[in-house]
């Protein structure tokens, strides 16, 4: 099973924005706004990350509750990414983006008043459900509005906004907690989402044409009368059509959360570095992930995606290989930056291939399916580490991470093919 890269500079169903050419300045402004919205909500996510352990400790709850909360959030994302993507292909991208933002506001406010483990877990699950449509709909906006030969740079902009928000948020949250207590980080997080909601409501255009939404409504009506294949069958067909890409996403996403629990203990007990020194190495990865997508977006547009993804997979080996063989602190920082570079190459290149293989009728659904695969990896990786971590040495964990990255590079080499000269519209 092979998936071809999208052809450059070809105006077909995969490269031309739906509904005709939109005013360039307006769409650039809309895409910048979309990036700001993603950055604001991801900053909100980051703000509350360091607060949960302290709040739970104050209530007499422990790490088990925190694990259940994060698992519940991931489960909500996993279960509802695809349905939210389907919904965005029916009613439009903008409503799903607004739903995610409003849902984030409400759940953050509610989290300031809950005080039992069950409610914490429930609210985080609901939050995962409500925000599950954000990235599928946001990615679909880029696919709708940007020709395929320029999608990489805009995906890079959104990725930079996302990573920057996650990187900045914890520091802001820790400061607010120290200065004004538990509720302030959540209220500021909700405030960021409120600003993003207002901006999106007023300024973000709907990129899915009205004609496509009407066709989706009619198909849904006919489907209810038995004249259409059930949605589950169509979704299954899409899973099979995109299986190679989904496996690549699953594999490369699995690596980091699988090895991450071993890092702090290995740094302290084996390498003898302090928590602050460990934090700098992880921050180097985060900084690379935030900066390189913006810098390399144009490179993603210029070079074959297959080559970029292979290089990205090989770069993912760097930090884990450094853990095994490089015990020099400066070299470990460099290895961390190289690993961040790998993620920065992978994200725009993979996203461009997904978007280039979709059409107006299924773009959000496909990106939702992708979100499901990514959520599965984020859920499964720490659970796998929890199951096997007590039985294997940290070095074995790092070797598994290196091996998995190499396997993904081989899978890309086998499963992705370069585009033919003639490009046909996507059938899914």
N, C-alpha and C positions, 0 to 999 in steps of 0.2 A: 504494500500500500504506500503510495507516494503522494506528496502534496507539493505542487509547484509554487515557486515564488511568483509574486505578481510582476508582470512585465512593466518596465518603466516607459513613460511618455506615450502611453496608449490610452485613448479615450474610449473606454468600454464601461460595462456595468460595474467594474471594480475600481475604476480610476476617476470617473467623473462624479462630482457631487450630484445627489439626487435633486430633481426639481429645477435643473438649469444652473447657470453660473450666478452665484450670489455676489453682491457688492463686496469687493475684496477688503476694504477697510472695515466694514461692519463685521465680516467674519473673523478677521484678525482680532478685532476688539472682543468678539464673543469668545474666541479661543483663549485669549489672555484672561478674560473673566472666568472661564471654566477652570483654567489652571489656578487662579486665585482661590476659587471656591474649594477645589481639591486641597490646596495648600492650607487653607483656613481650617477645614474639617480635620485634616491630618494633624495639624498643630493641636487641635482640640483632643484628638486621640492621645497624642504624646503627653499633653498636660496632665492627664489623669493617670497615666501609667505608674508613676512612682507613688501615687497617693493611696491606691487600693491596699497595699500591704499594711500601711500605717493605720488606716481606718479599720481594717479587719482586726488588727492587733488590739486596737482600742476597744473594740466590741467583744474581745475574747475569742475571736475566730482566728483560724490559722491558715497555713499554706494550702490545706486541702480545699478550703472554700475558695481561695484564689484560683486554684487549678480548675475547680468546677466552673467558676465564673468565666474564665478565659475559654474553657472547653465549650461552654454554652454559647458564647459569642461566636466561636468558630463553627459550631454546629448550625446555628442560625444562618450564617453566611453560606455554609455548605449546602444546606437544604433549599435555600431560596434564591441563590444566585441565578440559576437557570430560569425558574418561574418569573423572576423580576425581569430578566432579559427578554423573555417572551412577551411580557406585559409592555415593555418599552417599545417593542416592534409593533404593538397594536395601538397604543394610545399616545406614543411619542416619547422622546428622550427627556424632555423638560419635566414632565410630571414625576418621573422616577427620581430625577436629581433632586427635585424639591421635596419629595417624600423622604429621601435619605437625610436631607438636611433638617427637616422638621422633626423627623424621628430621633435624630441625634440630639436636638434641643430638648425634646420632651424627656428622653431617657436620662440625660445628664441632670436635669432638674430633679427628676424622681430619685436618682441615686443620692442626692443630698439628704433625703429624709428616710430612706429605708434603713433598717437596723437588724435584719435577720438574714441568715445565710440563704434561706430559700428565696427570699425576695431579691437579694443581690443576684443570684443565679438566674432567676426569671427575667429580671430587667435586662441583664446582659444578653440573654437569648433573644428577647424582643428587639433589642438594639441591633443585634446581628441580622435579624430578619429585615428590619427597616432600612438598614444601610447597604444591604446586599446588592441593590440595583445601582449604586453610585458609579462604580467603575465600569460595569457593562454599558450603562447609558453614556457615560463620559467618553469611553472609547468609541462608541457608535457615533457620537457627535463628530469626532475627528474623521471617522470613516465616511460620514455623510458629506462633510463640508470641505474636505481637503483631498485633492488628487493624490493618488497612491505614491507618486514620485516625491511628494513633500510630507507624507504622513510621519516619517521617522523623526523629523525635527520637532514636530508638534507633540508627538508621544514623548520625546525627550524633555520638552518643556513641562508637560504634566507630571512626568516621573520626577523631575527635579523639584517641582512644587510639593509633591507627595513626600519625597524623602526629606526635604528641608523641614517640612512641618513636623514629621516624626522626630527629626534630630533636635529641633528647637524646643519642642513641647515639654519634654521631661525637665529641662532646666527651669523653664517658666513655672511649671507646676510645683517643683520643689521650693522655689522662692515664695510663691503664693501661699503654700501650706505653712511655711515657717512664719510668714508675716501675718496672715489673716485666717489661718485655720483651714479645716477640712473642706468646707463648702465653697470657698473662693475659687479653687481650680476648676470645679465643675461648672460654676456659674460663668466664669470667663470662657470656658470651653463652649458652653451653650451660647454665650454672647458672640463668639467667633462664628458659630454656625448660623446664628440669627443674621449677622451681617452678610454672610454668604447667601443666605436664603433671599434676603431683600434684593441683593444685587442680581441673583439669578432670576428672580421673579420679574424684575423690571427690564433687565438688559439682555438676558440670554434668549436667543431666538430658538424656536422649534425647528430642528433640521430635518425631521422626518416629514415629507410632504403630506398634505391633507389627503391627496388621492391614495397614497399608500395606506394611510390609516383607515380610510373608507374601505379599501379592498380587504384589509385585515378584519374589519368589522363584518363585512359580508361573508368572508370565509368562515369566521366564527359562527355566524348565523346558520350557514349551510351545514357546518360541521355538527351543530346541535340537532340538525334534522337528518343526520346520518349520511350526508353527501360528501363527507370529507374524511380522510384518514384521521384517526385520533391523534391528538397532539403528542401523546406518548410515543407513537410510532415514528412521527416526524423527528422528535427529539432523539430517539434511538438512532435514526438514520444519520443525524448530524454528529452524534457521538462517534459513529463508525467513520464518517467522512473525515473527521478531524482527529482521529485516534493518534496518529504519529505526533502531531503537535501537542496534544493533551498529555501524552506520555513524556514528551520532552519537558513540558511545563511542570508536570508532577515530579519528575526526577530532579530538575535543577532547583525547584522550590524546596524539596525535601531536605537538601543537604544542610543548609544553614541552621534551621531549627533542630535538626538531629544532632549536630555536633556542638551547638551552642551551650547546652548544659554542662559540658565537660570543660569548657574554656576557663572559667574563673578558678576552678579547683586545680587544673593543670598549671595555670600561670603561677598560682601561689605556692603549691606544694612541690611541684617538679622544677619549674623554672625559677622560682624564688622572686617573682615580681610582685609589687604591691597592687592593691585594688585600683589606685589612681593610674598606675602604668598600664594595667589591663584596660582600663577605661579609655585611655588614649588610643590604644590599638583598635578597639572596637569603634571608637569615634572616627578613626582614619578610614575605616570601611564605610561608615555612614556618610562621611564627607565626600568620599569618592563616588558613592552612589548618588549623592545629591548633585554633584558638580558635573560629572562626566556625561550624563545623558543630555544636558544642555549643550555641552561643548561638542559632543559627538553626533548630535542629531543629523547634521548635514552629511557626515560620513556614512551614517546608516542609509541615507538616501542615495549615496554615490556607489556603494559597493554591494556585491551580491549578499543577500541576507544569509544564505547558507554558510558562507565563509565567516561572516561576522559571528554567527551563532556558535560555530565550531571554535573560533578563537575565544569567545566568551566562556564556553564550557571549560576550555583548557585553563583559562585564567582563574576559574573557580577553584582549581587545585591549589593555588599558590599558598594561601594561609594554612590550610591543613597540612600541606607538605612542609611548610615552615615549622609547624608545630613538631613534626617528626624529626627534621634534620637541621633547622636553623634556630639556634638558641640565642642569637645576637639580637638585642632589642631593636636596633635600627632596621635590621633586615626583616624582622617580623612586622614592623610598621610598613615597610615597602611591600611585603607580601600581602598585608591587609588592603593596601591601596590597589594592588593588582587584582585582588579578588573583587573589590568594589568596581573596578574597571570591567571585569567580566560580567557582572550583573548589569552594568550600564550599557554594555554592548548587546546583551541578550534581550533586554526588555523592549526597546524600540524595534529591533529586528523581528522578534517573534510577533509582536503586536501588528506590525505592518503586514506580515504574511497572513495572519488571521483576517485582518480587515480586507486585504486584497482578495480573499477567497469567499467573501460574503456579498450579499446584495441588500437592498433596502428592506426586504421583507424579513430578513433573519439576522441582521447585523448584531443587534443587542442580544438576541438569543444565543448566538454563537459565543459572544463575549461573556455571557452569563455562564455558559457551559465551561468556558475557560476558567471563570471565577470559581466554579464548583471544583474543578481539578486542583486549583491552587489552594483552596480552602481545605480540601482533603489532605494535601501534603502538609499544610500547617498543623492540621489536627493530628495526623498520623505520626509525624516525625518525633515530637517530644514523647508521645506515648510509647513509640518503639524504643526510644532511648531509655525511658523509665523501665521497660521490660528487660532490656539486655544490658543496661549500663552496669548493673551489679556483677555481671558475669564476664565482662570483657574489660581489657585495659583501655585507658584513654587513647593510647597510640593506635589501638585497633579501630576505635571510633573514627579517628582522623584518617586512617587508611581506607575505611569504608567510604568516607566522604570523597577522598581522592578518586577511588575506584568508580564511584557512582558518577562523578563528573566526567571521567574518561568514557564510561559507557554511554552517557548522553551525547558526547561528541561523536562517537561511532554511530549512534542512532541517527543523529542529524545527517551524517555522511551518507547513510543508507536510505533514510526515509524521505529526505528533501531532495528535490531535483531542480535544476535550473530551468527557467521558463523557456517555452518554445517561442518562436517569432510571432506566431499568431495567437492571440489571446481570445478566448471565448468567455462569455459572461458566466459568472458563477451560477451553478445550478441549485445550490442550497442557500 
